[in-house]
Amino acid sequence: KLRNKLTFYLRSDIMNYIKEYSGMITSFSVENYKNFKDKVVLNFADTHDYKYNNQCIKNGLLTKAIIYGANASGKSNLGFALFDIVGLLTDKKIHTLQLDSNSFLNADSNLKVATFSYEFRNKKDIIVYTYKKKTPNILSYEELSINGIEIFSYDFDEREFICSNLKEVSAENLNFEYFDNNLSILRYIANNTTQTDGSQIKFIMNFVSHMLWFRSVQDNDYIGLKNGSDVISMWISNNNLAGEFQKFLHDLAGIEKSLDVVELTQPITQKVLVEKHKNKMFIFERVASSGSRSLELLFYWSKQFENVSFLFMDEFDAFYHYDLSKNVIKYMMDYDNIQVVFTTHNSFLASNEILRPDCYFILNNGKLKSFADSTERELREGHNLEKMLRNGEFNG
């Protein structure tokens, strides 16, 4: 029923997006970054042979994943690490905590660089992009390979450049004489060559440019996708979306509100989203609960999901009732063009009714494992994952 109620949000242009951005992240790893002293790997290809909830798997890769972890386990830092590539390859918005030089490298390690590695699958091609950084803004090493063929590698400290296969990315004639040593080689190639629609360089740049991270109500704090900041209620008002937002609240959360847009003339002329009652009306932002404002944020970003390649929703349900959290997960399942990672503390969501054991991960002591890989039991559809999670079954 929820799927049927919300189909009006799945606009036809999503299909055009799927055709253009069909690739996904296969795996990501980071080492010596913030609280991750040792390498931690998020592997979207580590799927198991479950015969249920296959809608969270596409082409053998996870498209939806939930990460659990105690406070200070590093869930947010994992998101910052995964989205480090956004600041490296694009001019999209990044988070201030990603720019903190003091906390960039792990404080207990003797290593002088943090290592980030991304494996993408685009159609039949496997692309591995790895780089190392001394600080948030200083590269130490970078390499790219496609289907096991090294396209280039560059040691920024020694200025040692191996580029024997640049022809594979239409960059064999590129002049590196005036290359800025603080710039990514991949970004330099993308900005100074003509790449065809089937180019893997173009794919990476497009994919990374359409990644999005956001967190529940924190003044619309986000990473990627765009720049600038909108006042969400004003954005809803100016785009005449009060009716759609009202329906969104009803269908997703069962919240009954009468919303409208009025034009105020004092102190300046502006459109304002209001909540109407029998005898008076209120400016929505002044009376909305934290949960309603969090849903307002989700509604805002949902109108742009057709442009998103990868989505990280940090502490997505911090202000939600547990049933609403479940509805949001089910709502996001309809967006099968987007890989989505949620972080949460809500054990109620650990259920085979919602996802499956290989889609649930637990971050503990710097290690990230799926439920399926965190126990010796053969997990089946009838297992009570929530009870097992609460009893520490997956903490080993």
Summary of the structure (lengths in Angstrom):
residues: 396
radius of gyration: 22.4
end to end distance: 38.3
largest distance: 74.5
contacts: 1196
relative contact order: 0.16
helix: 31%
strand: 27%
